[in-house]
Amino acid sequence: MCGRYTVAIQAQEAADELRAVLTIDAIEPRFNLAPTEDAPIAIEREERRIGLARFGLVPAESESPKAAGARWINLRAEGVATQRAFAESASRRRCLVIADGFYEWKREGTKKQPYHFRPVGGGLITFAGIWDIWQGGVGDETKRIPSFAILTTKPIAPVADIHDRMPMIVPPALRDRWLSPDEQDAREVIRAIQRAEPVALEAFKVSTKVGSVANDDPSLIVPLDDERLR
């Protein structure tokens, strides 16, 4: 799964790389982004744009965001296009979740050791996601909440040594296809991503402080030693 990740890239840098219009002034640097918090995503309608959405999908038919909670932060890529609750979003509401790394934990003896995964050489990565908009309330109290889930897939090295799932990373060459509203066969696009040359990742041990969502600063991604997994 992918429950915590990092995004400290500049908004204009992300917009330039993704050829998108910014609907936010900045991307707040996050070193421990957690479910139910707002995070930057890119979507495509009349134009490609970057905005904020809640991490943790709240389907439009949900009773409320509180009722949905953090239930759908991750969805398995292999089945999302055929599940009734998510098929329409998979077909028509796909997004790129903007990030520069993510965390997974490995049990080592009696404790769980967190690792930070990032592209070799650093830079932006994009997770495959789906989104929806929940609307509720009455009159002036009406709320409109965009939200998203990250799709997960079978792990590649070095994630496979740590966890049995990982976020599905959309390589640069397939970002346009993933976002395209004309590409409605989600299963075929997912298969194309899974068959593509994966983005090379590296991983290293980091502080157990990342286990608390109260901690969110650059010290969380400082390697504990010189060891790198690739």
N, C-alpha and C positions, 0 to 999 in steps of 0.2 A: 504494500500500500504506500501511499504518499500522504502523510499527515502533517508534515512540517517541511517548509522549504525556504529558500532565500531569494531575494530580489533586491539588488542594490544598484541596478543599472540606471543610468540617467534616462529620463523620459524621452528626450529628443534623440538620444542614441537608439533607443528601442524603436521610435517612430521612423527613423531613417532606415534602419535595417529591415523593418517590416513594411516599409513604404505605406505608412498609416498616418492618419490625421489624429492629433491629440485632442481629447475632450477633457483632459485634466491638465493642471499646470505643472505638476511634478509627480514623480513616483517616489514615495517615501521609502528610504532605505529600510529594508526589513531583513533581519538575520534569524528570525524564528517565527515565520508567518504561520498561523495556526487556523484551524477550522472556525468558521463563522465570522472571520475578519474579512475586511475588504481587500481586494487584490487586483492588480492590473491584468486585463485580458484584451485581446484583439478580436474583433468580429468584422464581418463584411456584409453590408447591405448595399445601399446606393454607393457607398464608399467604404474603405477600410478604416476603422477607427479604433483607438485605444481608450478604454475607460475603466472604471472600477466596478467590481461585482463581488458579491458575497461568496467566500469559499465554503462550499457546501450547498449542493443543489436544493432549491425549494421549488418543486414542480408547481405549475400554475394552479393545479387542482388541490394543492395542499391546504389543510385547514389554516395553518399559519406558519411563519418561519420558526417560531418556538417549537411547534409540534414536529416540524421536520428536523430541527436540531442539526446535528452533525452526521446524520445517518448516511447521507449520500455525498460524502466528500470524494470518494473514489468509486468508479464503476469499472467492471471488467470489460475491456475492449472487445473481447471475443463474443459477448452476448448482448451488448448494449443496443445494437440495431434491431434486435428481435424482441426486446422486452417492451411490453405495452406502454409502461410508464415513461420510457425514454426514447422510443423509436422515432417519434417525430422530431425531438431535439437532435438526435443523431443524424437525421436526414436533412434538417433545415436550420438547425441552430448549433453549428460547431464553432469552436473558438480556439485560439492559441493562448495558453496560459503563460504569461511572461515570467521567466525565472532566470537565475544564474547558478542554481544548485539546489540540492535537496538532502535530507537526512534519512538514514536508516539505522536501526540498532541491531547489534549482534550480541548474543549471550556469551559471555566469557567468564566461566566459573559461576560465581554467585551474583554477578552483576551484568547489566546490559551496557555495552560500550557503544556510544553513538559515533557514526561516521558521516562525514560530509562528502557528497558526491558533486562533482562539477565537470564541465568540459575540459579536456586537456588544453591548457593554454588560457583557460578562462573565457569569459564572454557570455553572451545571451544564449539561453536555450528555450525552446518552446514545447510545452506539454500539450498533448491533444486533450481538448475538453469539450463539453457540451454545456449549453446554458439555457436558461428560461427566465421568465419574469413573473413574479407573484404579485398580485394586486389585491388589496383588501382594505377594509375600513369603510367609513361613511362620510360623505361631505368633505369638509376641510381636513378630516383625519385620514383620508385615503392615502395609502402607502403603495409605492411601486418599487419592488426590490428585485433587481437583477441578481442572478446567482449562477454558479457553475460547479461542475464536478470534473475532476481529473480522471482520465481513462488510464487504466493500468494494463500491463502486458507481462509476458514472461521475461525474466531478467537476462541481461547480457553481462559479460565480465565488465567491471568487477562486482556488480551488484549481486550476481548469482552466488557469490561466496558469503553474502550477508543476509539476503532475503529472497523469498520465492516469487515476489512481484516487484514491479517498478513502474514509475510513470512512463507512459508511452510518449517518447520524445519524437516530435515531428522534425525531420531534417530540413534544412533550408530549401532544398529542391522540391519538397512536397508541401510547403506551407500554403502556396497559392491554391493547390488542389484541395487541401483540407478545408480551407475557408470558403471555397467557391460555392455560391448558392445554386449553381447549375449542376453540381456534382451531388446528386441525391442518393446514390447507392453507397451508403456509409460502410457497408461490409467490404466493398471493393477497395475503398480508400484506406480503410484500416489494414486490409491485407497488403496493400502496396507499401504502407509505412513499415509493417512488420517484415516485409521482404527486403526493404532498402538497406543500404550500408548504414550501420548505426553510427550515431555521434559518439566519438571516442570519449570515455569518461575516466577520471581518476578519483581516488578516494583516500581519505586519511582520517585518523582518529581525532576527535575534538572533545571539548569539555562536556561532562555530564550535566552542566548547567543548562544545556539546551533542553533538558527534560522538563523544565518549568517554563510555561508560556510567559511568566513575568520577566524572564531574561530575554533581551532582544538588543544585542549590541555586537560590534565587530569581533569582540573577543571569542564569540562562539564559533567562528570559522578559522581560528588560529590552530594550525596542526599541533598535536601534542608531541609528535616526534617526526623524524625524517622519513619514516616508512610511507610509501605510496603504493596503493593497489591500482592495477590497470588491467 
